[in-house]
Amino acid sequence: MTFTKKQITEIEKTVAKYMFYKRPPLEVRDQLDLGYRIEGQSVYLFEIRPRWDKPEEKTETPVAKTTYIKSKDMWKIYWMRGNLKCWKKP
């Protein structure tokens, strides 16, 4: 099940506030930036950088995700490990 429009608006407002404080300064955003995407019941945070072999192309590297568990009315937070698998605190 996906979020309602009201929930998406609230999530976007919260993430925009987070991004305001955490994004790098304007002068370096062409080399490093942060972005987010809402998919299903999850919000993904990722880094945006130029590809090392094709700097004109951008790559997205996952950093963290949070997933809403409706049956428990709670959020679970995961972060990316060095092996590129999501991890959560037990």
C-alpha positions, 0 to 999 in steps of 0.5 A: 500500500502506498502513502496517501496524498496528505501523507506524501505532502507531510513527508515531503515537508519533513524531508525538505526541512532535513535537506535544507540543513544537510545538503552541501553548499551551493558551490559544491552541489555539482560534485556532491548533492543529496536527494530523496525518493518516495516509493511505496511505503519507503523514503530513500535518501541518496548521494548524487555525484558525477560518474568517475568515468563520465562526469557529465552523467550523475549517479545515485548512491543509496545512503539510508531508507525509512519504511513505514509499518502501518500495522505497528504505526511505526517507522523503521530506519535502515542505512547502507553498509559497505556491502551495499545492503540495508541494515537496521538496528536489531 
